[in-house]
Amino acid sequence: MLLKDYLAPELVFFDDSSPDKEAAIRFLCDEIARVHHLDASLLFREVMDREQKMTTGMGSHIAVPHARIETLDRFHLACLITKNGIDFHSLDDKDVNIIVLLLSPGRMVKEHISLLSKISYFLTDEGNFQKLLDARSFEDIEETVRAY
């Protein structure tokens, strides 16, 4: 299970307009729904339900909103990178610059946890974080993620 296998160029975004937390999550859910012909409102509702339990703003300018959804048959990942930062109500009260949205099949609990762990490990490496923040293309992201 490598991160690079879950990345798609049409689901990696660079945006400096600084939407709020809800708008960023809605945008990523809408884009996954558009690309994979899924129900955007269902995705958004499930992610926000999870977000209400506890923020997915991990600290260190990173957020990994996620949800396990019974109707999914595969994992979906989308990424938003913004230099301006978004208030995500993070554990350290710092704005978020990198958001990785993970949607997982409901029945794949172990794989969901494993992929969340891999994403967190990758993003909390200061070198990886900075390379993603400096990236301006999918190719830049792909190069950084290729070993993970």
C-alpha distance (Angstrom), angle and dihedral (degrees) to the residues before:
residue distance angle dihedral
M1 . . .
L2 3.81 . .
L3 3.80 124.5 .
K4 3.78 91.2 -133.3
D5 3.80 89.3 63.8
Y6 3.81 90.6 62.9
L7 3.80 98.3 46.7
A8 3.78 121.1 97.5
P9 3.81 124.4 -177.2
E10 3.80 92.0 -130.7
L11 3.82 90.2 59.3
V12 3.81 100.4 50.4
F13 3.79 114.5 90.0
F14 3.79 136.3 -174.3
D15 3.81 112.0 -158.6
D16 3.77 129.7 162.8
S17 3.80 96.6 180.0
S18 3.82 91.0 98.5
P19 3.78 102.9 -136.7
D20 3.77 116.6 -168.5
K21 3.80 122.9 -98.3
E22 3.80 95.7 -92.5
A23 3.82 93.3 45.9
A24 3.81 91.3 49.9
I25 3.81 92.4 50.5
R26 3.81 91.6 45.1
F27 3.81 90.7 50.0
L28 3.82 93.0 51.6
C29 3.82 92.5 45.4
D30 3.81 90.5 48.7
E31 3.79 91.4 50.9
I32 3.81 94.3 48.5
A33 3.81 88.5 47.9
R34 3.81 91.6 49.5
V35 3.80 94.9 48.6
H36 3.81 96.3 42.4
H37 3.83 100.2 31.9
L38 3.80 95.1 -116.5
D39 3.80 133.7 144.6
A40 3.81 105.1 -87.9
S41 3.80 94.7 -165.1
L42 3.82 91.4 53.6
L43 3.80 91.9 49.3
F44 3.79 92.2 47.9
R45 3.80 93.3 46.7
E46 3.82 92.5 50.5
V47 3.80 93.4 47.9
M48 3.81 92.7 46.9
D49 3.82 91.0 47.5
R50 3.80 87.8 56.0
E51 3.81 91.0 44.3
Q52 3.82 91.1 54.8
K53 3.81 90.3 60.9
M54 3.79 93.1 56.9
T55 3.76 135.0 -24.0
T56 3.78 116.6 -94.0
G57 3.80 89.2 -149.8
M58 3.80 95.4 116.8
G59 3.77 96.6 -171.4
S60 3.80 128.0 -110.4
H61 3.84 89.5 81.6
I62 3.83 92.9 -64.8
A63 3.81 133.2 119.7
V64 3.79 128.4 -177.9
P65 3.80 107.9 -173.3
H66 3.77 109.7 -172.5
A67 3.77 146.5 164.5
R68 3.77 139.6 -174.0
I69 3.80 108.6 -131.5
E70 3.80 122.0 -166.5
T71 3.81 95.3 -146.9
L72 3.81 95.7 55.6
D73 3.78 120.0 98.6
R74 3.81 97.1 -171.7
F75 3.80 142.1 24.1
H76 3.80 120.9 -88.4
L77 3.79 125.8 -163.1
A78 3.80 131.2 -173.9
C79 3.79 129.1 175.7
L80 3.80 133.2 -156.5
I81 3.79 120.5 -170.1
T82 3.78 120.0 -169.6
K83 3.79 128.1 171.5
N84 3.82 92.9 -158.7
G85 3.80 95.2 60.7
I86 3.79 133.4 -134.0
D87 3.79 127.4 -121.2
F88 3.81 100.9 -117.6
H89 3.80 96.9 165.8
S90 3.80 85.8 -112.1
L91 3.77 123.5 -170.5
D92 3.83 90.5 -108.3
D93 3.85 94.1 40.6
K94 3.82 90.9 -120.5
D95 3.79 122.0 134.0
V96 3.79 117.0 -104.1
N97 3.80 122.4 -117.8
I98 3.80 100.6 174.4
I99 3.79 123.0 46.2
V100 3.79 120.6 -177.5
L101 3.80 113.6 -173.6
L102 3.80 115.1 -156.6
L103 3.80 123.0 -167.8
S104 3.79 116.4 -175.3
P105 3.80 137.1 -176.0
G106 3.80 108.5 -96.9
R107 3.79 94.1 -125.9
M108 3.83 95.2 53.1
V109 3.80 99.3 77.8
K110 3.82 98.5 148.6
E111 3.79 92.7 47.1
H112 3.82 90.5 47.1
I113 3.81 91.4 53.8
S114 3.79 91.5 44.4
L115 3.80 93.0 51.6
L116 3.82 92.2 45.4
S117 3.79 88.8 51.7
K118 3.80 92.3 48.8
I119 3.82 91.8 49.6
S120 3.81 91.7 48.3
Y121 3.79 93.3 47.1
F122 3.79 91.6 48.8
L123 3.81 95.6 47.0
T124 3.80 96.8 44.9
D125 3.81 90.3 59.4
E126 3.82 101.2 100.3
G127 3.81 92.9 -143.6
N128 3.81 93.1 52.3
F129 3.80 91.7 45.0
Q130 3.80 92.2 52.5
K131 3.82 93.4 46.0
L132 3.80 90.4 52.9
L133 3.79 92.3 45.8
D134 3.82 89.9 51.3
A135 3.82 93.4 44.9
R136 3.78 118.9 110.5
S137 3.79 100.6 177.7
F138 3.78 141.1 40.0
E139 3.80 88.5 -112.1
D140 3.82 89.7 60.1
I141 3.81 89.8 52.1
E142 3.80 93.0 44.7
E143 3.81 91.2 52.7
T144 3.81 92.0 52.9
V145 3.81 95.0 44.7
R146 3.82 98.9 42.1
A147 3.81 95.8 98.9
Y148 3.79 94.5 47.3
